[in-house]
Amino acid sequence: MKPVTPDAKLAAVVGSAPLPRTELTKKLWAYIKKNGLQDKKAKTQINADDKLKAVFNGKAKVSMFEMTKLVSKHVS
């Protein structure tokens, strides 16, 4: 896969080095799990901390499907 470059907001979560989209998703999920941001009851919901709110356009909670769409706006 062709590497993508995260912008500054996304780089705060996954790092600034160019990486394939699959690796970016893995790093994003590692961050979510490490910080306990996956909703306990609704597993498809992500509760954003301050770093993720910047990526999620200020939203406090997004579904994992919406997350993918929002994250793609922060790569080039």
ABEGO torsion letter per residue (X at the ends): XBBBBBBAAAAAAAEABBBBAAAAAAAAAAAAAAAGABBAABAABBBBBAAAAAAAGGBABBBAAAAAAAAAAABX
